[in-house]
Amino acid sequence: MITLQDIEKIARLARIGLQSDEIISLTEDIENIINYFQKLKELSLEEVLPMTHTVEKTLELRPDIVQESKLSIDKFPYLKFHYFYVPAVIE
């Protein structure tokens, strides 16, 4: 249960100035939100599959095409054991 003191403490920590009627209103609102979450906890969700989107969405994939690289090894002066490396910039 949320108390008026809880709301006052949260408002003080968030540096929000609230009037007494706002504190009472927020206390009731937060209490309603917590009660709603308590109702959600009572639901049986074992058969509900997780979703990544709220609507059905399919991704259009492009085909994999092997191409010659546009980078030339000659342009990279730092090549060692077939790997590119850069000189250290931080001591």
Buried (B, 14 or more C-beta within 10 A) or exposed (E): EBEEEBBBEBBEEEEEEBEEEEBEEBBEEBBEEEEEEEEEEEEEEEEEEEEEEEEEEEEEEEEEEEEEEEEEEEEEEEEEEEEEEEEEEEE
